[in-house]
Amino acid sequence: MTTFHAVVWMDHSEAHVLMFDREHVEAQRIKARSHHTPKHGHVGPDKDFFSRSRSRWRV
């Protein structure tokens, strides 16, 4: 069994996913469908973006 690692960095506009083991590296960038514009008050999260990001790095 090989050791597998993943690093995920997310913010409001994109997610970076790095998956690697001793011999291989794979990187993906997933962009949000909506463009961030500063707004006053509460703006809900792009739940679809988080679901798409999470599904990309499931093993």
DODRENZA-487425 format. One record per residue: residue number from 1; residue in three letters; x, y, z of N, C-alpha, C in turn. Coordinates in steps of 0.05 Angstrom, whole numbers, plus 5000, padded with zeros to 4 digits. Example, Ala and Ser with C-alpha at 12.3 -4.5 7.8 and 13.67 -1.06 7.14 Angstrom:
> 1, Ala, 5264, 4886, 5156, 5246, 4910, 5156, 5264, 4934, 5156
> 2, Ser, 5257, 4955, 5142, 5273, 4979, 5143, 5258, 5001, 5157
This chain:
> 1, Met, 5017, 4976, 5000, 5000, 5000, 5000, 5018, 5025, 5000
> 2, Thr, 5012, 5043, 4982, 5028, 5068, 4981, 5014, 5089, 4998
> 3, Thr, 5030, 5108, 5008, 5020, 5130, 5023, 5011, 5151, 5004
> 4, Phe, 4987, 5161, 5008, 4975, 5181, 4991, 4968, 5206, 5007
> 5, His, 4975, 5229, 4997, 4969, 5254, 5011, 4953, 5273, 4993
> 6, Ala, 4938, 5291, 5005, 4924, 5311, 4991, 4924, 5337, 5007
> 7, Val, 4928, 5359, 4992, 4927, 5386, 5004, 4906, 5401, 4989
> 8, Val, 4887, 5414, 5004, 4866, 5429, 4991, 4867, 5457, 5003
> 9, Trp, 4867, 5477, 4985, 4865, 5505, 4992, 4841, 5517, 4978
> 10, Met, 4823, 5528, 4994, 4798, 5539, 4983, 4794, 5568, 4992
> 11, Asp, 4783, 5584, 4974, 4773, 5610, 4982, 4747, 5615, 4967
> 12, His, 4738, 5640, 4965, 4712, 5646, 4954, 4711, 5643, 4923
> 13, Ser, 4734, 5642, 4910, 4733, 5641, 4881, 4744, 5616, 4868
> 14, Glu, 4760, 5601, 4883, 4772, 5576, 4871, 4782, 5558, 4893
> 15, Ala, 4787, 5533, 4884, 4799, 5513, 4902, 4823, 5501, 4887
> 16, His, 4845, 5497, 4902, 4868, 5484, 4891, 4871, 5457, 4906
> 17, Val, 4874, 5436, 4890, 4876, 5409, 4902, 4902, 5397, 4892
> 18, Leu, 4919, 5390, 4911, 4944, 5376, 4904, 4943, 5348, 4916
> 19, Met, 4946, 5328, 4899, 4946, 5300, 4909, 4973, 5288, 4901
> 20, Phe, 4985, 5274, 4919, 5012, 5264, 4913, 5018, 5239, 4930
> 21, Asp, 5037, 5223, 4919, 5049, 5202, 4933, 5079, 5203, 4927
> 22, Arg, 5093, 5182, 4932, 5122, 5183, 4929, 5130, 5188, 4899
> 23, Glu, 5115, 5178, 4881, 5122, 5179, 4852, 5105, 5196, 4835
> 24, His, 5082, 5205, 4844, 5063, 5220, 4827, 5053, 5245, 4840
> 25, Val, 5047, 5265, 4824, 5035, 5289, 4834, 5013, 5297, 4814
> 26, Glu, 4990, 5305, 4824, 4968, 5314, 4808, 4957, 5340, 4820
> 27, Ala, 4954, 5360, 4804, 4943, 5386, 4814, 4918, 5393, 4798
> 28, Gln, 4898, 5404, 4812, 4874, 5413, 4798, 4866, 5440, 4810
> 29, Arg, 4855, 5457, 4793, 4844, 5483, 4802, 4815, 5483, 4793
> 30, Ile, 4797, 5488, 4812, 4769, 5488, 4807, 4758, 5516, 4812
> 31, Lys, 4748, 5529, 4792, 4738, 5557, 4795, 4709, 5557, 4802
> 32, Ala, 4701, 5577, 4818, 4673, 5581, 4825, 4658, 5591, 4800
> 33, Arg, 4633, 5584, 4798, 4617, 5593, 4775, 4609, 5622, 4777
> 34, Ser, 4607, 5632, 4801, 4599, 5660, 4804, 4624, 5677, 4810
> 35, His, 4623, 5702, 4802, 4644, 5721, 4806, 4639, 5736, 4833
> 36, His, 4660, 5738, 4849, 4657, 5752, 4875, 4655, 5782, 4871
> 37, Thr, 4634, 5793, 4882, 4632, 5822, 4882, 4626, 5830, 4911
> 38, Pro, 4640, 5850, 4921, 4635, 5859, 4949, 4606, 5868, 4952
> 39, Lys, 4593, 5858, 4973, 4566, 5866, 4979, 4563, 5872, 5008
> 40, His, 4545, 5889, 5015, 4539, 5894, 5043, 4518, 5874, 5052
> 41, Gly, 4521, 5865, 5076, 4502, 5845, 5086, 4511, 5817, 5080
> 42, His, 4494, 5798, 5086, 4501, 5769, 5083, 4495, 5760, 5054
> 43, Val, 4515, 5745, 5043, 4512, 5733, 5017, 4517, 5703, 5022
> 44, Gly, 4499, 5686, 5013, 4501, 5657, 5017, 4525, 5645, 5002
> 45, Pro, 4535, 5622, 5012, 4557, 5609, 4998, 4549, 5596, 4972
> 46, Asp, 4567, 5592, 4954, 4562, 5577, 4930, 4566, 5548, 4936
> 47, Lys, 4544, 5535, 4946, 4546, 5507, 4955, 4553, 5488, 4933
> 48, Asp, 4546, 5495, 4909, 4553, 5478, 4886, 4583, 5477, 4882
> 49, Phe, 4596, 5500, 4886, 4625, 5502, 4884, 4639, 5483, 4904
> 50, Phe, 4630, 5483, 4929, 4642, 5466, 4949, 4637, 5436, 4943
> 51, Ser, 4613, 5430, 4933, 4607, 5402, 4925, 4625, 5393, 4902
> 52, Arg, 4628, 5409, 4882, 4645, 5402, 4859, 4674, 5399, 4868
> 53, Ser, 4683, 5416, 4886, 4711, 5414, 4895, 4715, 5389, 4911
> 54, Arg, 4696, 5383, 4929, 4699, 5359, 4946, 4698, 5333, 4929
> 55, Ser, 4681, 5333, 4909, 4679, 5308, 4892, 4704, 5303, 4876
> 56, Arg, 4719, 5324, 4870, 4744, 5320, 4854, 4766, 5306, 4870
> 57, Trp, 4766, 5310, 4896, 4789, 5298, 4911, 4780, 5274, 4928
> 58, Arg, 4756, 5264, 4924, 4749, 5239, 4938, 4763, 5215, 4925
> 59, Val, 4772, 5198, 4942, 4787, 5174, 4933, 4770, 5150, 4935
